Amino acid sequence: MMEKIFGPNGLFAKHHPDYEFRPGQMAMANAVAEALENRKHLLVEAGTGTGKTLAYLVPAIGLGRRVIISTGTKNLQEQLFFKDIPFLQRVLPRKFKATYLKGRNNYLCLNRLKRAETAPVLQGMEEIDQFDLVRRWAFETKTGDRAELTELPENVQFWRHVDARSDICIGQKCPSFDECFITRARQSALDADIVIVNHHLFFADLALRDKEWGQVLPDYGAVIFDEAHQIEDIAAQYFGAAVSSYQIEDLIGDISRLPINDVEAAKELTKAGARVTRFADNWWQTFSGHSSLVMVNEEGRFVLKQSMFVHRQRNGEYTATAAGERYMALKAALDRLVAGLNSVKNPPPEMEAIQRRAEQLRFDLEFIVLGDDPGFVYWCERRGRGFFMQATPIDASDILNDRLFSKVESVVMTSATLTSAGSFNFIRQRLGVGETGELVAESNFDYEHQALLYLPKRMPEPRESGFTEAAADQITRLLNASQGRAFVLSTSYSQMKLLRELVEPEVDFPILMQGESSRSGLLEKFRATPHAVLFATSSFWQGVDVRGEALSCVIIDKLPFAVPSDPVVAARQRFIDNHGRSSFNEYSVPAAVITLKQGVGRLIRSATDRGVIAILDPRLLTKNYGKQFLESLPQCRVTQDIEEVEEFFPSR
């Protein structure tokens, strides 16, 4: 069957002007079809250029049962729906329906929009014009998807007052229920054979599937994860607990806007909301870096320990610390707020969702502060003016096995980076996958001729003095050889800034740096600027596609080992070590290999691309584990001579 579609003389060859037969693509399509038909799980590493999206879409369409396609990014989600699906609907003999769903905050809520017209949610004249743009668009759009509003800035503040998040949804009681964009999207999903979502939406739905009010996605017979290397970290977010300063602010704001006719109850809620706000502000000050209660950095993640909140006395009894007393005050304020919500007579339709949110927030906050489940790591993060507290499962494999792999008939996981040194063992262990098929679908690219791997001689190790200066010198020479047209990928923001400061005065190319504008804006500028150089960190190691000569060199400063001080990373490592195994060999190295493969994968994006991959970390050659990294990279020519790099690029 797949031969008739993907073969040299198949259906695609006849209908696609640029079609090229790829043995890896057909092998993957056959493996996916077999897994879906036989209700089995499958792991597929499909290198860049394999054509993996069509290789899993075609078998999914032919299955005859609803299939969820889950992607790592909204960009890939939209590519599948707006590019690949229309092509397949045009050429495949089997007719099918497809739709895509995003998280609810991506959609406009018509009921909230009407209320916002008379509510004080706008800040300044600019937002008045932007709100008017949204209001006019609401009468034209068929989907209500914010992505259509290309003129609306990403960080516009009032959107969270008009979006369709479930926190304030009143369902069938809503006067706008029939024309609601969420209602339409759900109906479209119920009618569809293929439903395209992203990982965040999938796991948000999976975590709430046992709750009557939580399910978002329709029932399905199989799920295919693209960019499956991201699953563990995203799933862990939704099977834990989280409380943020924004969450409390939004709750109090939404309560203040409730149409409550019970005058006495409304007064009590106003007082209770003010108390929560005051005690929440005191609580977050505990983690502000200016507090003497808990000393932390201005920004970043740090572990929450019970000793922050309670003292153990010599007699064995416990007493609250100053931070613990702040928590008790906030808890009491939340108790009063919940009681006030429950006492409202003839409550408005929104009250049920508000009550649920308040009770969940109180429960999650207590769970995180008590921190007495050893299966979780408890941590806090400060970003800008926001505070985020989390309880994250240390090992999500049992949860995923129980909630996903044992419940869904067929789960297909694919990515360009799932193996370490040719083995799927790492991803299997991290995700808790039991019996499953495996396939490595080879890329169609000729790395031997398209790419050169440069490993410089005599570099200091990253922890030695002089590494940054030596790296900057190498980067300068590489950029002069490639005439710019490069990504310089660092493992930390501070290292990125330092390298940029050292290199920029030494080269005559346009320099861009992550953080100067949005990711999409930076990429657009990079593509449009001849000989540009982009200095970047983690968010540019994956999911970035620049084809052609604009990107001819990818320079990586260090092997991307996860930061050992990160609370989640440290807890995972400790968990493995405490079970008598080696966290370095079982976790740190394989995870870094997969990240490195993602970074290297930015270079060759088409059959005509060519360029140099430079990895400046000498541990690739000096440490035993370096072999595992090298064995995992595409098989291409390797050199230690900068002169060979200079010869690789044609003179200009």
Protein Blocks (a to p, Z undefined) as FASTA:
>chain_A
ZZmmmmmklmklmmmmkbccdfklmmmmmmmmmmmmnopaddddddehklpmmmmmmmmm
mnopacddddfbfklmmmmmmmmmmmmmmmpmbdcdddddddfklpccfklmmmmmmpcf
bgcjklmmmmmmmmmmmmmpmnlpaklmmmbcfklmklmmmcccfklpghjmpmklmmpm
klmmmmmmmmpmbdcddfklmmmmmmmmmpmklpmbdcdfbdcdehkllmmmmmmmmmmc
cddfklmmmmmmmmmmpccfblmlmmmmmmmmmmmmmmmmmmmmmmnopackbgcdfbdc
ddddfklmpccdfkopacddfklmmmmmmmmmmmmmmmmmmmpghiafklmmmmmmmmmm
mmmmmmmmnopafkbccddddehjbccdddddfblmlmmmmmmmmmpmbacdddfblbgg
hiaklmmmmnopacddddddddfbdfklmpccdddehiacfkbghklmmmmmmmmmmmmm
nngoiacddfbfklmmmmmmmmmmmpccdcddehjacfklmmmmmmmmghiacdddfklm
gopacehjklmcdcdfbdcddcfklmklmmmmmmmmmnopafklmmmmmmmmmmmmmmmm
mmmmcfkbgcddddfbfklmmpmklmmmmmmpccddddfbfklmmmmpccZZ
